[in-house]
Each structure stands twice: as structure tokens, then as C-alpha cells.
């Protein structure tokens, strides 16, 4: 019997746009890793919009976000220039991706890993008797005395 392992998420951009054709496989993060990250981000300064950050703070934030993203990527089809996929690390991510692409990857990953399954179909027959009801046998109460 094999041991269970947390799965992966495959992200594919087929729609026209700057990321069209991009394919990335990422690992899912266990809850403990997610909550550790949340605790690390409790610094109120980190919540400021980019427009309120200095250039140095913006660069630090971009490197930190790219580092977190690079830890999750398992495989991608970004060309490293030699016909082979680029190495998956922060330096490569920053060299081959613009801010829009990095944000698109984060957004798609978040969407895929936090999506709620669609609701189950309604069991209501709209006021009409269901097939199950029609198949049920009539029930009559048993008499108190044995015969």
C-alpha cells in the first residue's frame, strides 16, 4: 500500500492574453504552511498598497512573493533560452515573468486551491411526486393484537 501525499494543481492558460500557452504544475500547500505564512504577514506595514511603498520595499516584496511562488512550482513550460524549461527559482521567475504574469499565477493558484465544489443537485421535484415516492409500498399501521 502506498502512502498518501498531498496533490498537485495544474494551471493552464488557454484564453488569449499575455499568459496564453503558459502551463505550470504546482504543489498544494498544507494548512500548517498556509497559517505559518499568515502569521509571518501580520506586520501591518506589509498590508500597505504598493503605491505607498518605497522602491526598496517594492523590490523586497516582489522578491518575497517570487520566493513563495518558486517554492510551490514543480514544473513549468517557460523557456530558459536553450530549448529546455527554465530552472525553477526566484532568479529565473523574476527574469522570465513580469508582474502581471506573477500575479496571474498567484490568482489562478488561489482560485484552484480554494474553489468550493458546486452544490449537489436539488432533490426537489418541483412539487411533483418523485420516482422514489411512486415506488414506495403503502404502509399501514400494525394491529395491536396478534392473529
Secondary structure as GFF3:
##gff-version 3
##sequence-region A 1 147
A	DSSP	beta_strand	8	12	.	.	.	ID=ss1
A	DSSP	beta_strand	23	27	.	.	.	ID=ss2
A	DSSP	alpha_helix	31	40	.	.	.	ID=ss3
A	DSSP	three_ten_helix	44	47	.	.	.	ID=ss4
A	DSSP	three_ten_helix	50	52	.	.	.	ID=ss5
A	DSSP	alpha_helix	55	72	.	.	.	ID=ss6
A	DSSP	beta_strand	73	76	.	.	.	ID=ss7
A	DSSP	alpha_helix	90	96	.	.	.	ID=ss8
A	DSSP	alpha_helix	99	114	.	.	.	ID=ss9
A	DSSP	alpha_helix	131	135	.	.	.	ID=ss10
###
